[in-house]
Amino acid sequence: MRGGSGPIWRDTWSVLLLLSAITLNAGLYAALWQRFDSFPELIAMHFNVYGEVDSIAAKSEIYRLPIFGLIIWAGNAAIATAIVRRDRVLARTALGMALAVLVLFSLAAWRIVA
């Protein structure tokens, strides 16, 4: 496929980015679900610039990360699908950013529960 024409599912890189991001998000959810019983009832949800806890919530709030990840993935996938015919690089960038956000969410979850 050359230029920006063609549907997104024909672009190998776009499909790879889509599947990588959704797989990472599913893995994040599965890891949190598997370890959920070992979490304390209250967990630190946010840290300030000095690494100090500035927000504490119930342990069930940890599931916000994969939910927000899914929302970001879906939004960026919709944007990429809409623009891939005009600009394939921009579509791939949107999908890559969704993957990058999910990597950051996974690191945040690890930091919160570790």
Beta strands, then each sheet from edge to edge (+ up, - down):
strand 1: 42-47
strand 2: 53-58
sheet 1: 1+ 2-
end
